[in-house]
Amino acid sequence: MSVIERVPGANVTLPVAALIVGVALWWAIITVLSIPPFILPSPSAVVERLVTRPGLYASNAMATLAKTLVGGTLGIVGGMALALLVSWHRLLRRAFVPYLVAARVLPKVAIAPLLLLYVGLGFDTAVLFVALVSFFPMTVSTLAGVQRTPETQLDLMRSVDAGRLRTFIAVELPFALPDVFAGVKQSVTLAVVGATIAEWVVSTEGLGYLILIASESVQPDVMLASLVVLVAMGLTLYGVVVALQHVVTERVPLETA
């Protein structure tokens, strides 16, 4: 038995321990080096910001969460739909896959000013940007997962004249589930990042906008407090996806999923 296996609740206790060590090092560095608060505030100053003005961070967090959920859902659903369409038609697959891969490595932050130019400020523009950010990872991951289906399984479904939808649900989806959920995890985390970037450019509310305003007024404690809330939001959404994956994969008969 390894050392990690002997730690009770290692999946929880070890990350918490790492967090405590990180905060302790943060505190030690600013104390030993006498770093002024306007450069790097103490952990207590960040906590004080969160405790004394919870409404400010809660309202902005809800604005960011709304953009993340709406845009992320659109991107995930749209990406999965396009992946299925491309995987079912060989001509489309050969025509579009190179561009999907190229679009995945495109720096998405470069798209935000264009959306501002063509669509303008507001919630809809931010949602569109989040959807674009989360769209391509979902498309590429789903497409890779569907292509993992063994040809023997597909031949079996063809022998019983199974339709495309039945084949997908019975055979392709179970084999694709690991890649599908990998795409969802990437898309969810990128949706939080995308919402933050969008709020820098096309929005006037949200945690990203709060960080921007705090940077202009040199308030690093507000910036760090906003980052803490953003990290908590991202971890929560990621944890929801992981929990959903456990539930879904336990119900799938194929061991490959």
Protein Blocks (a to p, Z undefined) as FASTA:
>chain_A
ZZklmpghklmmmmmmmmmmmmmmmmmmmmmnopafklmccfklmmmmmmmmmmlmmmmm
mmmmmmmmmmmmmmmmmmmmmmmmmmmpmklmmmmmmmmmmmmmpcfklmmmmmmmmnog
cjklmmmmmmmmmmmmmmmmmmmmmmmpcfklmmmmmmnopafklmmmmmmmmmmmmmmm
mmmmmmmmmmmmmmmmmmmmmccedjklmmmmmmmnopaklmmmmmmmmmmmmmmmmmmm
mmmmmmmmmmpmblkZZ
